[in-house]
Amino acid sequence: MQNVNDVEMYHLPMSDPAMGEDPWPEFEKARAAHPWLAKWDEYGYVIHSYDAMRELFADESKLRPPYADVVDELGQQGTPWGRFTGEQMISLPETEHRLLRNTFAAKFTPRFANQLRPVMRDQIGRLLDEWVPQQSIDFEHFASHFPISVMFSLVGAPHEDIQGMVDDLEVIGLAHSYQLDLFPRINEGMVRIEQYVEDIIEKRRANPDHGGDDDLLDLLIKTSDEGDIDHQQLKDLISFFFIAGYDTSKNVLTYTMYTLLDHPEIYERCAEDYDYCKKVIEEALRWFNPGTVARYADADFEFRGVRFPKDTMLFFPLSISGRDPVTYPDAQTFDPDRPIEPERRHIAFALGKHMCLGQYIARAQLQEAIHQIAQRMKNPKLAGEPGWRMFPGTWGIRGLPIEFTPGKARVEEFEAA
């Protein structure tokens, strides 16, 4: 057995902006040097094999969430971001985490996500009505308004407040790229989002009927009351849904459009075939993911003949797991008709006890979006070079200029997906 410090491996330039533009050659070098392990000099080690990620996620007793440790590492103790990050659900001790997760997980089912689809359809249709006449847009900017407009509708918040929150969510999403100069702005954004969440909870408690059907905010408040969840934890959960549900959905939708520019036949079929869109989104989630998950070794442990000392920091780039050539022999082919084997399903939403609670909502949003976008933005073409975010953190395209011909939406009857 080797100590991890003695293993020969590639040193990934994770902090290099060039990594965000094209990480694939770097991971090819990493695989050539070691089948599943690489080094990030500034922070720790990178698990780059799909199978190794699945195996470690399946036994998370060896690992602990990184957030309280990262707060200390980045010197953010006592800041708004530091408080939120250290106390959010995933960071809580095991008993508290299980209580919170079990309380809310039973509500976030595929059936619940399907009940939200009419709101999603209305919101993407409204945005397309506004943006399509321009015929030339920054698609990433367009996409940034979709998940947050859905969330605002689901909690009864006025849409005129969206742009201010988008500006804050954009910078908060960069926190885990560990750029220290961003944290003053990140903390300003956290203060505003927490106050906004406080305000919408207070207004809803003061007016529980609010003249409409029960929405997501009603569900969260009712569930927290029934589960004896305290007010701060409720606030943190709603803040987390804003933060986690913004960048991930927006970046996946943007990268999906970027990919489909090279696959016009798939894009055209998305306009016609609602069910096919579901397959496209599942393949898109294999093809691209914005997240790199971190963990710390909770005690000394051995894995595949390598010894990891306690407190070693490990990174799991979900963003590249779906293109592991060992797992997917044709990994660099985008194919929505790819057979899906249970043991080879993508891990875009992670695995185990920390699997994303909002995964079914995210899937539904993306399916609804690409179906209507393909109808309304016909024959899209790249109209300039895209920009890129830093690879660690919430990776993705920063700016995607496209041109297209306006199309008309079809009138159709939907069944539950």
GIBELJO-V460497 format. One record per pair of residues at least 24 apart in sequence whose ideal C-beta (glycine too) atoms are under 6 Angstrom apart, sorted by the first residue. I is the first residue (numbers start at 1). GAP is how many residues later the second one is. Records with the same first field share a line. If there is no record, write none. Layout:
# GIBELJO-V460497
I->GAP, GAP
This chain:
# GIBELJO-V460497
1->301, 304, 306
2->304
3->304
4->302, 304
7->299
9->24, 25, 28, 29, 30
10->28
11->28, 30
12->26, 28, 34
14->26, 378
19->372
20->368, 369, 370, 371
21->367
23->368
27->293
43->270
44->269, 270
45->269
46->269
47->267, 269
50->271, 274, 277
53->263, 268
57->294, 295
60->292
62->239
63->232, 235
64->232, 234
65->25, 26
66->228, 229, 230
67->24
69->227
79->108
80->107, 110, 111
81->105, 106, 109
84->106
88->148, 152
90->264
103->124
107->112, 116
108->249
110->250
113->247, 248, 251
114->302, 303
117->247
119->34
120->30, 245, 248
121->247
123->26, 27, 30
124->244, 245, 248
128->248
132->244, 274
136->267
138->261, 263
139->118, 261, 263
140->114, 257, 259, 260
143->107, 110, 111
144->106
146->223
147->98, 99, 102, 103
148->98
154->61, 62
155->45, 61, 62
156->59, 61
157->43
168->24, 25
169->77
172->71
173->74, 221
174->219
176->217
177->213, 215, 216
193->46
194->45
197->38, 41, 42
245->113
247->147
248->42
249->113, 116
251->39, 145
253->113, 116
254->143, 146
255->33, 142
256->28
258->139, 142
259->75
261->119, 121
267->107
270->100, 104
271->103, 104
274->97
277->90, 93, 94
278->89
279->57
280->56
281->85, 86
283->53
285->61, 63
286->36, 60
287->47
289->29, 30, 59
290->104, 105, 106
291->27
292->25, 100
293->57
318->29, 30
319->76
321->26
322->24
375->32, 34, 35
376->31
377->27
378->26, 27, 29
379->26
380->24
